[in-house]
Amino acid sequence: MNLSLNELTKMATQEVNFDETFFSNIEECIKYNRIGTLNWAIHTLTIIRERIDVGQKVKYKEIDLTSETLSLAHLLLL
């Protein structure tokens, strides 16, 4: 599949919505301090923050997430 730069940029900046289950799984990781899943949660939040940093809109419960929001969640995991 060949994509033009414009198509790739459009895909990379499309809005992404996460459901409640996604973040409740991360909350469970924090609650039970499971090392493997904590690492997964940190990695996942890092990827989401990187997407926000390049201009992708990320929403949770119709709320726009920001880099600062995810940085706070990231710090709670560390």
PDB file of N, CA, C and O in Angstrom:
ATOM      1  N   MET A   1       0.845  -1.171   0.000  1.00  0.00           N
ATOM      2  CA  MET A   1       0.000   0.000   0.000  1.00  0.00           C
ATOM      3  C   MET A   1       0.894   1.238   0.000  1.00  0.00           C
ATOM      4  O   MET A   1       1.743   1.397   0.877  1.00  0.00           O
ATOM      5  N   ASN A   2       0.704   2.100  -0.971  1.00  0.00           N
ATOM      6  CA  ASN A   2       1.461   3.344  -1.069  1.00  0.00           C
ATOM      7  C   ASN A   2       0.606   4.505  -0.586  1.00  0.00           C
ATOM      8  O   ASN A   2      -0.541   4.670  -1.001  1.00  0.00           O
ATOM      9  N   LEU A   3       1.182   5.299   0.291  1.00  0.00           N
ATOM     10  CA  LEU A   3       0.483   6.467   0.812  1.00  0.00           C
ATOM     11  C   LEU A   3       1.270   7.719   0.468  1.00  0.00           C
ATOM     12  O   LEU A   3       2.499   7.738   0.545  1.00  0.00           O
ATOM     13  N   SER A   4       0.551   8.760   0.089  1.00  0.00           N
ATOM     14  CA  SER A   4       1.220  10.034  -0.143  1.00  0.00           C
ATOM     15  C   SER A   4       1.510  10.683   1.205  1.00  0.00           C
ATOM     16  O   SER A   4       0.939  10.299   2.226  1.00  0.00           O
ATOM     17  N   LEU A   5       2.384  11.650   1.198  1.00  0.00           N
ATOM     18  CA  LEU A   5       2.713  12.365   2.430  1.00  0.00           C
ATOM     19  C   LEU A   5       1.467  13.036   3.012  1.00  0.00           C
ATOM     20  O   LEU A   5       1.278  13.052   4.228  1.00  0.00           O
ATOM     21  N   ASN A   6       0.623  13.586   2.144  1.00  0.00           N
ATOM     22  CA  ASN A   6      -0.617  14.221   2.618  1.00  0.00           C
ATOM     23  C   ASN A   6      -1.541  13.213   3.288  1.00  0.00           C
ATOM     24  O   ASN A   6      -2.129  13.506   4.329  1.00  0.00           O
ATOM     25  N   GLU A   7      -1.675  12.014   2.691  1.00  0.00           N
ATOM     26  CA  GLU A   7      -2.529  10.976   3.277  1.00  0.00           C
ATOM     27  C   GLU A   7      -1.975  10.514   4.619  1.00  0.00           C
ATOM     28  O   GLU A   7      -2.725  10.299   5.571  1.00  0.00           O
ATOM     29  N   LEU A   8      -0.668  10.364   4.683  1.00  0.00           N
ATOM     30  CA  LEU A   8      -0.021   9.928   5.916  1.00  0.00           C
ATOM     31  C   LEU A   8      -0.193  10.972   7.019  1.00  0.00           C
ATOM     32  O   LEU A   8      -0.464  10.628   8.170  1.00  0.00           O
ATOM     33  N   THR A   9      -0.036  12.240   6.666  1.00  0.00           N
ATOM     34  CA  THR A   9      -0.218  13.326   7.633  1.00  0.00           C
ATOM     35  C   THR A   9      -1.656  13.357   8.137  1.00  0.00           C
ATOM     36  O   THR A   9      -1.899  13.537   9.330  1.00  0.00           O
ATOM     37  N   LYS A  10      -2.609  13.180   7.223  1.00  0.00           N
ATOM     38  CA  LYS A  10      -4.021  13.177   7.614  1.00  0.00           C
ATOM     39  C   LYS A  10      -4.312  12.036   8.586  1.00  0.00           C
ATOM     40  O   LYS A  10      -5.010  12.234   9.581  1.00  0.00           O
ATOM     41  N   MET A  11      -3.785  10.848   8.307  1.00  0.00           N
ATOM     42  CA  MET A  11      -3.985   9.698   9.189  1.00  0.00           C
ATOM     43  C   MET A  11      -3.368   9.947  10.560  1.00  0.00           C
ATOM     44  O   MET A  11      -3.955   9.598  11.584  1.00  0.00           O
ATOM     45  N   ALA A  12      -2.183  10.551  10.576  1.00  0.00           N
ATOM     46  CA  ALA A  12      -1.446  10.761  11.828  1.00  0.00           C
ATOM     47  C   ALA A  12      -2.100  11.809  12.716  1.00  0.00           C
ATOM     48  O   ALA A  12      -1.889  11.812  13.929  1.00  0.00           O
ATOM     49  N   THR A  13      -2.890  12.697  12.123  1.00  0.00           N
ATOM     50  CA  THR A  13      -3.488  13.765  12.928  1.00  0.00           C
ATOM     51  C   THR A  13      -4.984  13.573  13.163  1.00  0.00           C
ATOM     52  O   THR A  13      -5.637  14.454  13.722  1.00  0.00           O
ATOM     53  N   GLN A  14      -5.532  12.441  12.747  1.00  0.00           N
ATOM     54  CA  GLN A  14      -6.952  12.183  12.998  1.00  0.00           C
ATOM     55  C   GLN A  14      -7.204  12.051  14.494  1.00  0.00           C
ATOM     56  O   GLN A  14      -6.336  11.636  15.261  1.00  0.00           O
ATOM     57  N   GLU A  15      -8.399  12.413  14.873  1.00  0.00           N
ATOM     58  CA  GLU A  15      -8.779  12.331  16.282  1.00  0.00           C
ATOM     59  C   GLU A  15      -8.879  10.870  16.721  1.00  0.00           C
ATOM     60  O   GLU A  15      -9.383  10.021  15.986  1.00  0.00           O
ATOM     61  N   VAL A  16      -8.395  10.596  17.920  1.00  0.00           N
ATOM     62  CA  VAL A  16      -8.444   9.255  18.488  1.00  0.00           C
ATOM     63  C   VAL A  16      -9.264   9.326  19.769  1.00  0.00           C
ATOM     64  O   VAL A  16      -9.059  10.215  20.596  1.00  0.00           O
ATOM     65  N   ASN A  17     -10.185   8.396  19.930  1.00  0.00           N
ATOM     66  CA  ASN A  17     -10.998   8.331  21.150  1.00  0.00           C
ATOM     67  C   ASN A  17     -10.701   7.035  21.883  1.00  0.00           C
ATOM     68  O   ASN A  17     -10.679   5.964  21.276  1.00  0.00           O
ATOM     69  N   PHE A  18     -10.475   7.128  23.176  1.00  0.00           N
ATOM     70  CA  PHE A  18     -10.249   5.947  24.000  1.00  0.00           C
ATOM     71  C   PHE A  18     -11.467   5.735  24.878  1.00  0.00           C
ATOM     72  O   PHE A  18     -12.028   6.688  25.421  1.00  0.00           O
ATOM     73  N   ASP A  19     -11.873   4.482  25.013  1.00  0.00           N
ATOM     74  CA  ASP A  19     -13.036   4.207  25.858  1.00  0.00           C
ATOM     75  C   ASP A  19     -12.617   4.064  27.317  1.00  0.00           C
ATOM     76  O   ASP A  19     -11.431   4.042  27.646  1.00  0.00           O
ATOM     77  N   GLU A  20     -13.615   3.969  28.169  1.00  0.00           N
ATOM     78  CA  GLU A  20     -13.373   3.916  29.611  1.00  0.00           C
ATOM     79  C   GLU A  20     -12.554   2.692  30.016  1.00  0.00           C
ATOM     80  O   GLU A  20     -11.759   2.757  30.954  1.00  0.00           O
ATOM     81  N   THR A  21     -12.747   1.583  29.314  1.00  0.00           N
ATOM     82  CA  THR A  21     -12.033   0.344  29.632  1.00  0.00           C
ATOM     83  C   THR A  21     -10.527   0.531  29.520  1.00  0.00           C
ATOM     84  O   THR A  21      -9.771   0.016  30.344  1.00  0.00           O
ATOM     85  N   PHE A  22     -10.094   1.265  28.504  1.00  0.00           N
ATOM     86  CA  PHE A  22      -8.666   1.473  28.276  1.00  0.00           C
ATOM     87  C   PHE A  22      -8.011   2.107  29.497  1.00  0.00           C
ATOM     88  O   PHE A  22      -6.984   1.623  29.974  1.00  0.00           O
ATOM     89  N   PHE A  23      -8.601   3.189  30.005  1.00  0.00           N
ATOM     90  CA  PHE A  23      -8.000   3.874  31.144  1.00  0.00           C
ATOM     91  C   PHE A  23      -8.258   3.155  32.459  1.00  0.00           C
ATOM     92  O   PHE A  23      -7.470   3.289  33.395  1.00  0.00           O
ATOM     93  N   SER A  24      -9.349   2.391  32.550  1.00  0.00           N
ATOM     94  CA  SER A  24      -9.568   1.619  33.779  1.00  0.00           C
ATOM     95  C   SER A  24      -8.527   0.511  33.892  1.00  0.00           C
ATOM     96  O   SER A  24      -8.144   0.133  35.000  1.00  0.00           O
ATOM     97  N   ASN A  25      -8.064  -0.018  32.751  1.00  0.00           N
ATOM     98  CA  ASN A  25      -6.974  -1.004  32.777  1.00  0.00           C
ATOM     99  C   ASN A  25      -5.690  -0.377  33.312  1.00  0.00           C
ATOM    100  O   ASN A  25      -4.959  -1.012  34.072  1.00  0.00           O
ATOM    101  N   ILE A  26      -5.414   0.854  32.922  1.00  0.00           N
ATOM    102  CA  ILE A  26      -4.231   1.555  33.422  1.00  0.00           C
ATOM    103  C   ILE A  26      -4.380   1.817  34.922  1.00  0.00           C
ATOM    104  O   ILE A  26      -3.416   1.674  35.673  1.00  0.00           O
ATOM    105  N   GLU A  27      -5.574   2.197  35.358  1.00  0.00           N
ATOM    106  CA  GLU A  27      -5.818   2.420  36.789  1.00  0.00           C
ATOM    107  C   GLU A  27      -5.601   1.136  37.586  1.00  0.00           C
ATOM    108  O   GLU A  27      -5.067   1.172  38.694  1.00  0.00           O
ATOM    109  N   GLU A  28      -6.017  -0.001  37.020  1.00  0.00           N
ATOM    110  CA  GLU A  28      -5.803  -1.287  37.687  1.00  0.00           C
ATOM    111  C   GLU A  28      -4.322  -1.580  37.843  1.00  0.00           C
ATOM    112  O   GLU A  28      -3.883  -2.091  38.873  1.00  0.00           O
ATOM    113  N   CYS A  29      -3.556  -1.253  36.811  1.00  0.00           N
ATOM    114  CA  CYS A  29      -2.107  -1.464  36.866  1.00  0.00           C
ATOM    115  C   CYS A  29      -1.508  -0.699  38.040  1.00  0.00           C
ATOM    116  O   CYS A  29      -0.660  -1.216  38.766  1.00  0.00           O
ATOM    117  N   ILE A  30      -1.964   0.546  38.215  1.00  0.00           N
ATOM    118  CA  ILE A  30      -1.466   1.372  39.310  1.00  0.00           C
ATOM    119  C   ILE A  30      -1.903   0.786  40.650  1.00  0.00           C
ATOM    120  O   ILE A  30      -1.112   0.694  41.589  1.00  0.00           O
ATOM    121  N   LYS A  31      -3.167   0.396  40.723  1.00  0.00           N
ATOM    122  CA  LYS A  31      -3.755  -0.091  41.968  1.00  0.00           C
ATOM    123  C   LYS A  31      -3.054  -1.348  42.480  1.00  0.00           C
ATOM    124  O   LYS A  31      -2.782  -1.463  43.675  1.00  0.00           O
ATOM    125  N   TYR A  32      -2.764  -2.279  41.590  1.00  0.00           N
ATOM    126  CA  TYR A  32      -2.209  -3.561  42.021  1.00  0.00           C
ATOM    127  C   TYR A  32      -0.694  -3.666  41.842  1.00  0.00           C
ATOM    128  O   TYR A  32      -0.098  -4.690  42.176  1.00  0.00           O
ATOM    129  N   ASN A  33      -0.070  -2.610  41.316  1.00  0.00           N
ATOM    130  CA  ASN A  33       1.390  -2.553  41.153  1.00  0.00           C
ATOM    131  C   ASN A  33       1.979  -3.774  40.448  1.00  0.00           C
ATOM    132  O   ASN A  33       3.003  -4.313  40.867  1.00  0.00           O
ATOM    133  N   ARG A  34       1.326  -4.193  39.389  1.00  0.00           N
ATOM    134  CA  ARG A  34       1.865  -5.296  38.593  1.00  0.00           C
ATOM    135  C   ARG A  34       2.976  -4.744  37.707  1.00  0.00           C
ATOM    136  O   ARG A  34       2.734  -3.867  36.878  1.00  0.00           O
ATOM    137  N   ILE A  35       4.180  -5.251  37.879  1.00  0.00           N
ATOM    138  CA  ILE A  35       5.346  -4.694  37.178  1.00  0.00           C
ATOM    139  C   ILE A  35       5.185  -4.737  35.662  1.00  0.00           C
ATOM    140  O   ILE A  35       5.394  -3.722  34.998  1.00  0.00           O
ATOM    141  N   GLY A  36       4.823  -5.877  35.106  1.00  0.00           N
ATOM    142  CA  GLY A  36       4.681  -5.995  33.649  1.00  0.00           C
ATOM    143  C   GLY A  36       3.639  -5.053  33.095  1.00  0.00           C
ATOM    144  O   GLY A  36       3.859  -4.396  32.078  1.00  0.00           O
ATOM    145  N   THR A  37       2.501  -4.990  33.767  1.00  0.00           N
ATOM    146  CA  THR A  37       1.443  -4.118  33.281  1.00  0.00           C
ATOM    147  C   THR A  37       1.729  -2.654  33.591  1.00  0.00           C
ATOM    148  O   THR A  37       1.261  -1.772  32.872  1.00  0.00           O
ATOM    149  N   LEU A  38       2.483  -2.383  34.642  1.00  0.00           N
ATOM    150  CA  LEU A  38       2.907  -1.001  34.897  1.00  0.00           C
ATOM    151  C   LEU A  38       3.807  -0.514  33.768  1.00  0.00           C
ATOM    152  O   LEU A  38       3.667   0.614  33.293  1.00  0.00           O
ATOM    153  N   ASN A  39       4.730  -1.368  33.342  1.00  0.00           N
ATOM    154  CA  ASN A  39       5.603  -1.004  32.219  1.00  0.00           C
ATOM    155  C   ASN A  39       4.777  -0.759  30.964  1.00  0.00           C
ATOM    156  O   ASN A  39       5.047   0.174  30.207  1.00  0.00           O
ATOM    157  N   TRP A  40       3.757  -1.610  30.744  1.00  0.00           N
ATOM    158  CA  TRP A  40       2.877  -1.440  29.587  1.00  0.00           C
ATOM    159  C   TRP A  40       2.149  -0.102  29.680  1.00  0.00           C
ATOM    160  O   TRP A  40       2.047   0.619  28.688  1.00  0.00           O
ATOM    161  N   ALA A  41       1.644   0.233  30.864  1.00  0.00           N
ATOM    162  CA  ALA A  41       0.903   1.481  31.051  1.00  0.00           C
ATOM    163  C   ALA A  41       1.793   2.695  30.795  1.00  0.00           C
ATOM    164  O   ALA A  41       1.375   3.642  30.129  1.00  0.00           O
ATOM    165  N   ILE A  42       3.010   2.670  31.318  1.00  0.00           N
ATOM    166  CA  ILE A  42       3.956   3.772  31.100  1.00  0.00           C
ATOM    167  C   ILE A  42       4.255   3.919  29.618  1.00  0.00           C
ATOM    168  O   ILE A  42       4.251   5.030  29.087  1.00  0.00           O
ATOM    169  N   HIS A  43       4.511   2.815  28.955  1.00  0.00           N
ATOM    170  CA  HIS A  43       4.808   2.821  27.518  1.00  0.00           C
ATOM    171  C   HIS A  43       3.616   3.374  26.730  1.00  0.00           C
ATOM    172  O   HIS A  43       3.789   4.193  25.828  1.00  0.00           O
ATOM    173  N   THR A  44       2.419   2.927  27.073  1.00  0.00           N
ATOM    174  CA  THR A  44       1.208   3.366  26.373  1.00  0.00           C
ATOM    175  C   THR A  44       0.969   4.857  26.558  1.00  0.00           C
ATOM    176  O   THR A  44       0.666   5.556  25.591  1.00  0.00           O
ATOM    177  N   LEU A  45       1.099   5.357  27.781  1.00  0.00           N
ATOM    178  CA  LEU A  45       0.914   6.789  28.028  1.00  0.00           C
ATOM    179  C   LEU A  45       1.965   7.619  27.299  1.00  0.00           C
ATOM    180  O   LEU A  45       1.678   8.724  26.839  1.00  0.00           O
ATOM    181  N   THR A  46       3.176   7.090  27.193  1.00  0.00           N
ATOM    182  CA  THR A  46       4.239   7.785  26.461  1.00  0.00           C
ATOM    183  C   THR A  46       3.876   7.907  24.988  1.00  0.00           C
ATOM    184  O   THR A  46       4.054   8.967  24.388  1.00  0.00           O
ATOM    185  N   ILE A  47       3.367   6.824  24.403  1.00  0.00           N
ATOM    186  CA  ILE A  47       2.965   6.848  22.990  1.00  0.00           C
ATOM    187  C   ILE A  47       1.831   7.845  22.775  1.00  0.00           C
ATOM    188  O   ILE A  47       1.848   8.607  21.807  1.00  0.00           O
ATOM    189  N   ILE A  48       0.848   7.844  23.671  1.00  0.00           N
ATOM    190  CA  ILE A  48      -0.274   8.780  23.542  1.00  0.00           C
ATOM    191  C   ILE A  48       0.227  10.216  23.653  1.00  0.00           C
ATOM    192  O   ILE A  48      -0.200  11.078  22.884  1.00  0.00           O
ATOM    193  N   ARG A  49       1.127  10.485  24.600  1.00  0.00           N
ATOM    194  CA  ARG A  49       1.664  11.843  24.756  1.00  0.00           C
ATOM    195  C   ARG A  49       2.433  12.272  23.507  1.00  0.00           C
ATOM    196  O   ARG A  49       2.339  13.426  23.089  1.00  0.00           O
ATOM    197  N   GLU A  50       3.192  11.351  22.908  1.00  0.00           N
ATOM    198  CA  GLU A  50       3.922  11.673  21.681  1.00  0.00           C
ATOM    199  C   GLU A  50       2.960  12.019  20.553  1.00  0.00           C
ATOM    200  O   GLU A  50       3.230  12.924  19.762  1.00  0.00           O
ATOM    201  N   ARG A  51       1.841  11.305  20.472  1.00  0.00           N
ATOM    202  CA  ARG A  51       0.834  11.612  19.448  1.00  0.00           C
ATOM    203  C   ARG A  51       0.258  13.005  19.662  1.00  0.00           C
ATOM    204  O   ARG A  51       0.072  13.754  18.703  1.00  0.00           O
ATOM    205  N   ILE A  52      -0.025  13.354  20.911  1.00  0.00           N
ATOM    206  CA  ILE A  52      -0.552  14.684  21.221  1.00  0.00           C
ATOM    207  C   ILE A  52       0.483  15.746  20.859  1.00  0.00           C
ATOM    208  O   ILE A  52       0.136  16.793  20.313  1.00  0.00           O
ATOM    209  N   ASP A  53       1.751  15.479  21.163  1.00  0.00           N
ATOM    210  CA  ASP A  53       2.823  16.444  20.894  1.00  0.00           C
ATOM    211  C   ASP A  53       2.972  16.758  19.409  1.00  0.00           C
ATOM    212  O   ASP A  53       3.409  17.852  19.055  1.00  0.00           O
ATOM    213  N   VAL A  54       2.614  15.810  18.530  1.00  0.00           N
ATOM    214  CA  VAL A  54       2.726  16.064  17.090  1.00  0.00           C
ATOM    215  C   VAL A  54       1.414  16.563  16.493  1.00  0.00           C
ATOM    216  O   VAL A  54       1.293  16.696  15.275  1.00  0.00           O
ATOM    217  N   GLY A  55       0.426  16.839  17.355  1.00  0.00           N
ATOM    218  CA  GLY A  55      -0.793  17.472  16.883  1.00  0.00           C
ATOM    219  C   GLY A  55      -2.011  16.581  16.765  1.00  0.00           C
ATOM    220  O   GLY A  55      -3.067  17.047  16.337  1.00  0.00           O
ATOM    221  N   GLN A  56      -1.901  15.318  17.129  1.00  0.00           N
ATOM    222  CA  GLN A  56      -3.068  14.442  17.055  1.00  0.00           C
ATOM    223  C   GLN A  56      -4.000  14.735  18.222  1.00  0.00           C
ATOM    224  O   GLN A  56      -3.552  14.874  19.360  1.00  0.00           O
ATOM    225  N   LYS A  57      -5.293  14.829  17.942  1.00  0.00           N
ATOM    226  CA  LYS A  57      -6.279  15.062  19.001  1.00  0.00           C
ATOM    227  C   LYS A  57      -6.634  13.729  19.635  1.00  0.00           C
ATOM    228  O   LYS A  57      -7.002  12.778  18.946  1.00  0.00           O
ATOM    229  N   VAL A  58      -6.522  13.669  20.952  1.00  0.00           N
ATOM    230  CA  VAL A  58      -6.846  12.451  21.696  1.00  0.00           C
ATOM    231  C   VAL A  58      -7.926  12.806  22.703  1.00  0.00           C
ATOM    232  O   VAL A  58      -7.781  13.754  23.475  1.00  0.00           O
ATOM    233  N   LYS A  59      -9.009  12.042  22.691  1.00  0.00           N
ATOM    234  CA  LYS A  59     -10.137  12.320  23.586  1.00  0.00           C
ATOM    235  C   LYS A  59     -10.427  11.126  24.474  1.00  0.00           C
ATOM    236  O   LYS A  59     -10.224   9.971  24.098  1.00  0.00           O
ATOM    237  N   TYR A  60     -10.910  11.446  25.665  1.00  0.00           N
ATOM    238  CA  TYR A  60     -11.404  10.448  26.609  1.00  0.00           C
ATOM    239  C   TYR A  60     -12.647  11.038  27.250  1.00  0.00           C
ATOM    240  O   TYR A  60     -12.577  12.103  27.863  1.00  0.00           O
ATOM    241  N   LYS A  61     -13.778  10.366  27.120  1.00  0.00           N
ATOM    242  CA  LYS A  61     -15.062  10.864  27.634  1.00  0.00           C
ATOM    243  C   LYS A  61     -15.356  12.270  27.104  1.00  0.00           C
ATOM    244  O   LYS A  61     -15.771  13.152  27.856  1.00  0.00           O
ATOM    245  N   GLU A  62     -15.138  12.464  25.815  1.00  0.00           N
ATOM    246  CA  GLU A  62     -15.384  13.743  25.144  1.00  0.00           C
ATOM    247  C   GLU A  62     -14.518  14.890  25.669  1.00  0.00           C
ATOM    248  O   GLU A  62     -14.816  16.057  25.415  1.00  0.00           O
ATOM    249  N   ILE A  63     -13.453  14.567  26.397  1.00  0.00           N
ATOM    250  CA  ILE A  63     -12.526  15.578  26.911  1.00  0.00           C
ATOM    251  C   ILE A  63     -11.231  15.480  26.114  1.00  0.00           C
ATOM    252  O   ILE A  63     -10.672  14.394  25.962  1.00  0.00           O
ATOM    253  N   ASP A  64     -10.753  16.618  25.602  1.00  0.00           N
ATOM    254  CA  ASP A  64      -9.467  16.632  24.906  1.00  0.00           C
ATOM    255  C   ASP A  64      -8.350  16.433  25.915  1.00  0.00           C
ATOM    256  O   ASP A  64      -8.233  17.185  26.883  1.00  0.00           O
ATOM    257  N   LEU A  65      -7.530  15.417  25.684  1.00  0.00           N
ATOM    258  CA  LEU A  65      -6.373  15.199  26.552  1.00  0.00           C
ATOM    259  C   LEU A  65      -5.231  16.072  26.068  1.00  0.00           C
ATOM    260  O   LEU A  65      -5.097  16.333  24.872  1.00  0.00           O
ATOM    261  N   THR A  66      -4.410  16.520  27.001  1.00  0.00           N
ATOM    262  CA  THR A  66      -3.264  17.358  26.668  1.00  0.00           C
ATOM    263  C   THR A  66      -1.989  16.672  27.129  1.00  0.00           C
ATOM    264  O   THR A  66      -2.024  15.687  27.867  1.00  0.00           O
ATOM    265  N   SER A  67      -0.886  17.201  26.687  1.00  0.00           N
ATOM    266  CA  SER A  67       0.414  16.673  27.105  1.00  0.00           C
ATOM    267  C   SER A  67       0.568  16.762  28.621  1.00  0.00           C
ATOM    268  O   SER A  67       1.126  15.862  29.248  1.00  0.00           O
ATOM    269  N   GLU A  68       0.071  17.849  29.205  1.00  0.00           N
ATOM    270  CA  GLU A  68       0.182  18.041  30.652  1.00  0.00           C
ATOM    271  C   GLU A  68      -0.643  16.999  31.408  1.00  0.00           C
ATOM    272  O   GLU A  68      -0.199  16.474  32.429  1.00  0.00           O
ATOM    273  N   THR A  69      -1.838  16.704  30.908  1.00  0.00           N
ATOM    274  CA  THR A  69      -2.699  15.697  31.536  1.00  0.00           C
ATOM    275  C   THR A  69      -1.990  14.355  31.581  1.00  0.00           C
ATOM    276  O   THR A  69      -1.973  13.681  32.611  1.00  0.00           O
ATOM    277  N   LEU A  70      -1.407  13.976  30.454  1.00  0.00           N
ATOM    278  CA  LEU A  70      -0.743  12.680  30.391  1.00  0.00           C
ATOM    279  C   LEU A  70       0.565  12.681  31.160  1.00  0.00           C
ATOM    280  O   LEU A  70       0.964  11.644  31.690  1.00  0.00           O
ATOM    281  N   SER A  71       1.237  13.811  31.235  1.00  0.00           N
ATOM    282  CA  SER A  71       2.467  13.883  32.023  1.00  0.00           C
ATOM    283  C   SER A  71       2.167  13.615  33.487  1.00  0.00           C
ATOM    284  O   SER A  71       2.933  12.932  34.167  1.00  0.00           O
ATOM    285  N   LEU A  72       1.055  14.150  33.977  1.00  0.00           N
ATOM    286  CA  LEU A  72       0.648  13.918  35.360  1.00  0.00           C
ATOM    287  C   LEU A  72       0.354  12.436  35.586  1.00  0.00           C
ATOM    288  O   LEU A  72       0.792  11.864  36.584  1.00  0.00           O
ATOM    289  N   ALA A  73      -0.380  11.814  34.672  1.00  0.00           N
ATOM    290  CA  ALA A  73      -0.677  10.379  34.789  1.00  0.00           C
ATOM    291  C   ALA A  73       0.607   9.563  34.730  1.00  0.00           C
ATOM    292  O   ALA A  73       0.761   8.575  35.449  1.00  0.00           O
ATOM    293  N   HIS A  74       1.518   9.982  33.877  1.00  0.00           N
ATOM    294  CA  HIS A  74       2.806   9.303  33.727  1.00  0.00           C
ATOM    295  C   HIS A  74       3.602   9.377  35.025  1.00  0.00           C
ATOM    296  O   HIS A  74       4.192   8.385  35.454  1.00  0.00           O
ATOM    297  N   LEU A  75       3.618  10.554  35.650  1.00  0.00           N
ATOM    298  CA  LEU A  75       4.333  10.723  36.918  1.00  0.00           C
ATOM    299  C   LEU A  75       3.748   9.843  38.016  1.00  0.00           C
ATOM    300  O   LEU A  75       4.486   9.317  38.849  1.00  0.00           O
ATOM    301  N   LEU A  76       2.437   9.682  38.022  1.00  0.00           N
ATOM    302  CA  LEU A  76       1.797   8.829  39.020  1.00  0.00           C
ATOM    303  C   LEU A  76       2.250   7.380  38.886  1.00  0.00           C
ATOM    304  O   LEU A  76       2.306   6.648  39.874  1.00  0.00           O
ATOM    305  N   LEU A  77       2.573   6.968  37.665  1.00  0.00           N
ATOM    306  CA  LEU A  77       3.026   5.591  37.440  1.00  0.00           C
ATOM    307  C   LEU A  77       4.479   5.392  37.848  1.00  0.00           C
ATOM    308  O   LEU A  77       4.879   4.289  38.218  1.00  0.00           O
ATOM    309  N   LEU A  78       5.269   6.462  37.780  1.00  0.00           N
ATOM    310  CA  LEU A  78       6.692   6.337  38.098  1.00  0.00           C
ATOM    311  C   LEU A  78       6.853   6.382  39.569  1.00  0.00           C
ATOM    312  O   LEU A  78       7.974   6.295  40.071  1.00  0.00           O
TER     313      LEU A  78
END
